[in-house]
Amino acid sequence: QLQASGGGLVQPGESLRLSCEASGSYNVIGWFRQVPGKEREGVASINDKDDKISIRDSVKGRFTISRGSDKNTVNLQMNSLKPEDTAAYYCATGSIPDGIYYSSRDLLKPVIYDYWGQGTLVTVSS
């Protein structure tokens, strides 16, 4: 089960912090976003098998993914928000089988994730 929160309306340049509380068994957790009419795209993920963090190029330097004090919580800190960051944001979990290697790029692909939470809407507008 996944519960995402923290979305809202902000002005360009402002910040938001999304949180996702995850339960169940998984070893990879990620944040994705989707705009109506477009494909869902990976934003950031954490691979618990090797602590590898993957970040989408367009948000590098602005977004940070991290574990909360409660290991079942994953946060997405979004700074310097831009209008193009406007989207519904989703958290998702997956289980990478032993012996399978995924690149940083692979870890941002929705197809490897099995469980999805409901989205939280982020709107960046002046």
C-alpha positions as CSV (number, residue, x, y, z in Angstrom):
1,Q,0.0,0.0,0.0
2,L,1.3,3.4,-0.9
3,Q,0.1,6.8,0.3
4,A,1.5,10.0,-1.3
5,S,1.0,13.4,0.1
6,G,2.4,17.0,0.0
7,G,1.2,18.3,-3.4
8,G,-0.2,21.8,-3.8
9,L,-0.2,25.0,-5.7
10,V,3.1,27.0,-5.6
11,Q,4.7,29.8,-7.6
12,P,7.7,29.3,-9.8
13,G,10.9,29.2,-7.7
14,E,9.2,27.9,-4.6
15,S,9.6,24.5,-3.0
16,L,7.4,21.5,-2.1
17,R,8.1,18.3,-0.2
18,L,6.2,15.2,-1.2
19,S,6.1,12.2,1.1
20,C,5.2,8.6,0.4
21,E,4.5,6.0,3.0
22,A,5.0,2.5,1.7
23,S,4.2,-0.8,3.1
24,G,4.8,-4.4,1.9
25,S,7.9,-6.0,0.6
26,Y,10.0,-4.2,-2.0
27,N,13.5,-3.2,-2.8
28,V,13.0,-0.2,-5.1
29,I,10.9,2.8,-4.6
30,G,10.4,5.7,-7.0
31,W,8.5,8.9,-7.8
32,F,6.9,9.4,-11.1
33,R,4.8,12.2,-12.7
34,Q,2.3,12.4,-15.4
35,V,0.6,15.2,-17.3
36,P,-2.7,14.5,-19.0
37,G,-2.1,13.2,-22.5
38,K,1.5,12.3,-21.9
39,E,3.3,9.2,-20.7
40,R,4.2,8.7,-17.1
41,E,7.8,9.6,-16.5
42,G,10.3,8.7,-13.8
43,V,11.5,11.5,-11.6
44,A,13.7,9.8,-8.9
45,S,14.2,6.4,-7.3
46,I,16.1,4.6,-4.6
47,N,17.4,1.0,-5.2
48,D,17.6,-0.5,-1.7
49,K,19.8,-3.4,-3.0
50,D,22.8,-1.0,-3.6
51,D,21.5,2.3,-2.3
52,K,21.7,3.7,-5.8
53,I,19.7,6.9,-6.4
54,S,18.5,7.7,-9.8
55,I,17.4,11.3,-10.8
56,R,15.8,12.5,-13.9
57,D,18.1,14.9,-15.8
58,S,15.6,17.7,-16.0
59,V,15.3,17.8,-12.2
60,K,18.9,17.2,-11.2
61,G,20.1,19.9,-8.8
62,R,16.6,20.8,-7.9
63,F,14.9,17.6,-6.7
64,T,16.2,15.2,-4.0
65,I,14.9,11.8,-3.0
66,S,15.6,10.5,0.5
67,R,14.4,8.1,3.1
68,G,12.5,9.6,6.1
69,S,13.4,8.8,9.7
70,D,10.8,6.1,9.3
71,K,12.4,3.8,6.7
72,N,9.0,3.2,5.2
73,T,8.7,6.8,4.1
74,V,10.4,8.3,1.1
75,N,10.5,12.0,0.5
76,L,10.9,14.0,-2.7
77,Q,12.2,17.5,-1.9
78,M,11.4,19.7,-4.9
79,N,13.2,23.1,-5.0
80,S,13.2,25.9,-7.6
81,L,10.0,24.6,-9.1
82,K,9.1,25.4,-12.7
83,P,5.8,25.5,-14.5
84,E,6.9,22.4,-16.5
85,D,7.1,20.5,-13.2
86,T,3.3,20.7,-13.0
87,A,1.9,17.2,-12.9
88,A,0.3,14.5,-10.8
89,Y,3.1,12.8,-8.9
90,Y,2.9,9.1,-8.0
91,C,5.1,6.9,-5.8
92,A,5.6,3.3,-6.7
93,T,7.4,0.2,-5.4
94,G,8.9,-2.8,-7.1
95,S,11.0,-5.9,-6.4
96,I,14.1,-6.5,-8.4
97,P,14.9,-10.2,-8.5
98,D,18.3,-11.5,-7.3
99,G,20.9,-11.5,-10.1
100,I,19.1,-8.8,-12.1
101,Y,20.9,-5.5,-12.7
102,Y,19.1,-2.3,-13.6
103,S,20.9,0.8,-14.7
104,S,20.0,4.2,-13.3
105,R,18.0,4.8,-16.5
106,D,16.1,1.5,-16.0
107,L,15.2,2.5,-12.5
108,L,13.2,5.4,-13.8
109,K,11.0,3.2,-16.1
110,P,7.5,2.6,-14.8
111,V,7.5,-0.9,-16.2
112,I,9.7,-2.3,-13.4
113,Y,7.3,-1.1,-10.7
114,D,4.5,-3.2,-9.4
115,Y,2.5,-1.1,-7.0
116,W,1.3,2.4,-7.4
117,G,-0.2,4.9,-5.0
118,Q,-2.8,7.5,-5.8
119,G,-1.3,10.7,-7.3
120,T,-0.8,14.0,-5.5
121,L,-1.2,17.0,-7.7
122,V,1.6,19.6,-8.0
123,T,0.8,22.9,-9.8
124,V,3.5,25.5,-10.4
125,S,1.9,28.7,-11.6
126,S,2.2,32.4,-11.0
